[in-house]
Amino acid sequence: MKDVSSDQQAVFELVRTYKSRSTPTIVVGEQVMVGFDPERLDAMLAE
């Protein structure tokens, strides 16, 4: 877990790597979820 409120490097990674300016941005393997969807998160974790 990275805290974008206190870690400038984490902000750069969020924007550059994941093209996101929103939190939460959840990364599981190659999958990226912007926002929170518990059903989708369960599916991502099950793979």
Distance bins in CASP14 RR format, pairs under 12 A and 6 or more apart:
PFRMAT RR
TARGET T0000
AUTHOR 0000-0000-0000
RMODE 2
METHOD distances of the structure
MODEL  1
1 7 0 0 0 0 0 1 0 0 0 0 0
1 10 0 0 0 0 1 0 0 0 0 0 0
1 23 0 0 0 0 0 1 0 0 0 0 0
1 24 0 0 0 0 1 0 0 0 0 0 0
1 25 0 0 0 0 0 1 0 0 0 0 0
1 26 0 0 0 0 1 0 0 0 0 0 0
1 27 0 0 0 0 0 1 0 0 0 0 0
2 8 0 0 0 0 0 1 0 0 0 0 0
2 9 0 0 0 0 1 0 0 0 0 0 0
2 10 1 1 0 0 0 0 0 0 0 0 0
2 11 0 0 0 0 1 0 0 0 0 0 0
2 12 0 0 0 0 0 1 0 0 0 0 0
2 13 1 0 0 1 0 0 0 0 0 0 0
2 14 1 0 0 1 0 0 0 0 0 0 0
2 17 0 0 0 0 0 1 0 0 0 0 0
2 18 0 0 0 0 0 1 0 0 0 0 0
2 23 0 0 0 0 1 0 0 0 0 0 0
2 24 0 0 0 0 0 1 0 0 0 0 0
2 25 0 0 0 0 1 0 0 0 0 0 0
2 26 0 0 0 0 0 1 0 0 0 0 0
2 27 0 0 0 0 1 0 0 0 0 0 0
3 9 0 0 0 0 0 1 0 0 0 0 0
3 10 1 0 0 1 0 0 0 0 0 0 0
3 11 0 0 0 0 1 0 0 0 0 0 0
3 13 0 0 0 0 0 1 0 0 0 0 0
3 14 0 0 0 0 0 1 0 0 0 0 0
3 23 0 0 0 0 1 0 0 0 0 0 0
3 24 0 0 0 0 0 1 0 0 0 0 0
4 10 1 0 1 0 0 0 0 0 0 0 0
4 11 1 0 1 0 0 0 0 0 0 0 0
4 12 0 0 0 0 1 0 0 0 0 0 0
4 13 0 0 0 0 1 0 0 0 0 0 0
4 14 1 0 1 0 0 0 0 0 0 0 0
4 15 0 0 0 0 1 0 0 0 0 0 0
4 18 0 0 0 0 0 1 0 0 0 0 0
4 20 0 0 0 0 1 0 0 0 0 0 0
4 21 0 0 0 0 1 0 0 0 0 0 0
4 22 0 0 0 0 0 1 0 0 0 0 0
4 23 1 0 0 1 0 0 0 0 0 0 0
4 24 0 0 0 0 1 0 0 0 0 0 0
4 25 0 0 0 0 1 0 0 0 0 0 0
5 11 0 0 0 0 1 0 0 0 0 0 0
5 14 0 0 0 0 0 1 0 0 0 0 0
5 23 0 0 0 0 1 0 0 0 0 0 0
7 13 0 0 0 0 1 0 0 0 0 0 0
7 14 0 0 0 0 1 0 0 0 0 0 0
8 14 0 0 0 0 0 1 0 0 0 0 0
8 15 0 0 0 0 0 1 0 0 0 0 0
9 15 0 0 0 0 0 1 0 0 0 0 0
9 16 0 0 0 0 0 1 0 0 0 0 0
9 17 0 0 0 0 0 1 0 0 0 0 0
10 16 0 0 0 0 0 1 0 0 0 0 0
10 17 0 0 0 0 0 1 0 0 0 0 0
10 18 0 0 0 0 0 1 0 0 0 0 0
10 20 0 0 0 0 0 1 0 0 0 0 0
10 23 0 0 0 0 0 1 0 0 0 0 0
10 25 0 0 0 0 0 1 0 0 0 0 0
10 27 0 0 0 0 0 1 0 0 0 0 0
11 17 0 0 0 0 0 1 0 0 0 0 0
11 18 0 0 0 0 0 1 0 0 0 0 0
11 20 0 0 0 0 0 1 0 0 0 0 0
11 21 0 0 0 0 1 0 0 0 0 0 0
11 22 0 0 0 0 0 1 0 0 0 0 0
11 23 0 0 0 0 0 1 0 0 0 0 0
11 25 0 0 0 0 0 1 0 0 0 0 0
12 18 0 0 0 0 0 1 0 0 0 0 0
12 20 0 0 0 0 0 1 0 0 0 0 0
12 21 0 0 0 0 0 1 0 0 0 0 0
13 19 0 0 0 0 0 1 0 0 0 0 0
13 20 0 0 0 0 1 0 0 0 0 0 0
13 25 0 0 0 0 1 0 0 0 0 0 0
13 27 0 0 0 0 1 0 0 0 0 0 0
13 32 0 0 0 0 0 1 0 0 0 0 0
14 20 1 0 1 0 0 0 0 0 0 0 0
14 21 1 0 0 1 0 0 0 0 0 0 0
14 22 0 0 0 0 1 0 0 0 0 0 0
14 23 1 0 0 1 0 0 0 0 0 0 0
14 24 0 0 0 0 0 1 0 0 0 0 0
14 25 1 0 1 0 0 0 0 0 0 0 0
14 26 0 0 0 0 0 1 0 0 0 0 0
14 27 0 0 0 0 1 0 0 0 0 0 0
14 32 0 0 0 0 0 1 0 0 0 0 0
14 34 0 0 0 0 1 0 0 0 0 0 0
15 21 1 0 0 1 0 0 0 0 0 0 0
15 22 0 0 0 0 0 1 0 0 0 0 0
15 23 0 0 0 0 0 1 0 0 0 0 0
15 25 0 0 0 0 1 0 0 0 0 0 0
15 34 0 0 0 0 0 1 0 0 0 0 0
17 25 0 0 0 0 1 0 0 0 0 0 0
17 27 0 0 0 0 1 0 0 0 0 0 0
17 30 0 0 0 0 0 1 0 0 0 0 0
17 32 0 0 0 0 1 0 0 0 0 0 0
18 24 0 0 0 0 0 1 0 0 0 0 0
18 25 1 0 1 0 0 0 0 0 0 0 0
18 26 0 0 0 0 1 0 0 0 0 0 0
18 27 1 0 0 1 0 0 0 0 0 0 0
18 29 0 0 0 0 0 1 0 0 0 0 0
18 30 0 0 0 0 0 1 0 0 0 0 0
18 31 0 0 0 0 0 1 0 0 0 0 0
18 32 1 0 1 0 0 0 0 0 0 0 0
18 33 0 0 0 0 1 0 0 0 0 0 0
18 34 1 0 0 1 0 0 0 0 0 0 0
18 35 0 0 0 0 0 1 0 0 0 0 0
19 25 0 0 0 0 1 0 0 0 0 0 0
19 27 0 0 0 0 0 1 0 0 0 0 0
19 32 0 0 0 0 1 0 0 0 0 0 0
19 34 0 0 0 0 1 0 0 0 0 0 0
20 26 0 0 0 0 0 1 0 0 0 0 0
20 27 0 0 0 0 1 0 0 0 0 0 0
20 32 1 0 0 1 0 0 0 0 0 0 0
20 33 0 0 0 0 1 0 0 0 0 0 0
20 34 1 0 1 0 0 0 0 0 0 0 0
20 35 0 0 0 0 1 0 0 0 0 0 0
21 34 0 0 0 0 1 0 0 0 0 0 0
21 35 0 0 0 0 0 1 0 0 0 0 0
22 32 0 0 0 0 0 1 0 0 0 0 0
22 33 0 0 0 0 0 1 0 0 0 0 0
22 34 1 0 1 0 0 0 0 0 0 0 0
22 35 1 0 0 1 0 0 0 0 0 0 0
22 36 0 0 0 0 0 1 0 0 0 0 0
23 33 0 0 0 0 0 1 0 0 0 0 0
23 34 0 0 0 0 1 0 0 0 0 0 0
23 35 1 0 0 1 0 0 0 0 0 0 0
23 36 0 0 0 0 1 0 0 0 0 0 0
24 32 0 0 0 0 0 1 0 0 0 0 0
24 33 1 0 0 1 0 0 0 0 0 0 0
24 34 1 0 0 1 0 0 0 0 0 0 0
24 35 1 0 1 0 0 0 0 0 0 0 0
24 36 1 0 1 0 0 0 0 0 0 0 0
24 37 0 0 0 0 0 1 0 0 0 0 0
24 38 0 0 0 0 0 1 0 0 0 0 0
24 41 0 0 0 0 1 0 0 0 0 0 0
25 31 0 0 0 0 0 1 0 0 0 0 0
25 32 1 0 0 1 0 0 0 0 0 0 0
25 33 1 0 0 1 0 0 0 0 0 0 0
25 34 1 0 1 0 0 0 0 0 0 0 0
25 35 1 0 0 1 0 0 0 0 0 0 0
25 36 0 0 0 0 1 0 0 0 0 0 0
26 32 1 0 0 1 0 0 0 0 0 0 0
26 33 1 0 1 0 0 0 0 0 0 0 0
26 34 0 0 0 0 1 0 0 0 0 0 0
26 35 1 0 0 1 0 0 0 0 0 0 0
26 36 1 0 0 1 0 0 0 0 0 0 0
26 37 0 0 0 0 1 0 0 0 0 0 0
26 38 0 0 0 0 0 1 0 0 0 0 0
26 40 0 0 0 0 1 0 0 0 0 0 0
26 41 1 0 0 1 0 0 0 0 0 0 0
26 42 0 0 0 0 0 1 0 0 0 0 0
26 43 0 0 0 0 0 1 0 0 0 0 0
26 44 1 0 0 1 0 0 0 0 0 0 0
26 45 0 0 0 0 1 0 0 0 0 0 0
27 33 1 0 0 1 0 0 0 0 0 0 0
27 34 0 0 0 0 0 1 0 0 0 0 0
27 35 0 0 0 0 0 1 0 0 0 0 0
27 41 0 0 0 0 0 1 0 0 0 0 0
27 44 0 0 0 0 1 0 0 0 0 0 0
27 45 0 0 0 0 0 1 0 0 0 0 0
28 40 0 0 0 0 1 0 0 0 0 0 0
28 41 1 0 0 1 0 0 0 0 0 0 0
28 42 0 0 0 0 0 1 0 0 0 0 0
28 43 0 0 0 0 1 0 0 0 0 0 0
28 44 1 0 1 0 0 0 0 0 0 0 0
28 45 1 0 0 1 0 0 0 0 0 0 0
28 46 0 0 0 0 1 0 0 0 0 0 0
28 47 1 0 0 1 0 0 0 0 0 0 0
29 44 0 0 0 0 1 0 0 0 0 0 0
29 45 0 0 0 0 0 1 0 0 0 0 0
29 47 0 0 0 0 1 0 0 0 0 0 0
30 44 0 0 0 0 1 0 0 0 0 0 0
30 47 0 0 0 0 1 0 0 0 0 0 0
31 37 0 0 0 0 0 1 0 0 0 0 0
31 40 0 0 0 0 1 0 0 0 0 0 0
31 41 0 0 0 0 1 0 0 0 0 0 0
31 43 0 0 0 0 1 0 0 0 0 0 0
31 44 1 0 1 0 0 0 0 0 0 0 0
31 45 0 0 0 0 1 0 0 0 0 0 0
31 46 0 0 0 0 0 1 0 0 0 0 0
31 47 1 0 0 1 0 0 0 0 0 0 0
32 40 0 0 0 0 0 1 0 0 0 0 0
32 41 0 0 0 0 0 1 0 0 0 0 0
32 44 0 0 0 0 1 0 0 0 0 0 0
33 39 0 0 0 0 0 1 0 0 0 0 0
33 40 1 0 1 0 0 0 0 0 0 0 0
33 41 1 0 0 1 0 0 0 0 0 0 0
33 42 0 0 0 0 0 1 0 0 0 0 0
33 43 0 0 0 0 1 0 0 0 0 0 0
33 44 1 0 0 1 0 0 0 0 0 0 0
33 45 0 0 0 0 0 1 0 0 0 0 0
34 40 0 0 0 0 0 1 0 0 0 0 0
34 41 0 0 0 0 0 1 0 0 0 0 0
35 41 0 0 0 0 1 0 0 0 0 0 0
36 42 0 0 0 0 0 1 0 0 0 0 0
36 44 0 0 0 0 0 1 0 0 0 0 0
37 43 0 0 0 0 1 0 0 0 0 0 0
37 44 0 0 0 0 1 0 0 0 0 0 0
38 44 0 0 0 0 0 1 0 0 0 0 0
38 45 0 0 0 0 0 1 0 0 0 0 0
39 45 0 0 0 0 0 1 0 0 0 0 0
39 46 0 0 0 0 0 1 0 0 0 0 0
40 46 0 0 0 0 0 1 0 0 0 0 0
40 47 0 0 0 0 0 1 0 0 0 0 0
41 47 0 0 0 0 0 1 0 0 0 0 0
END
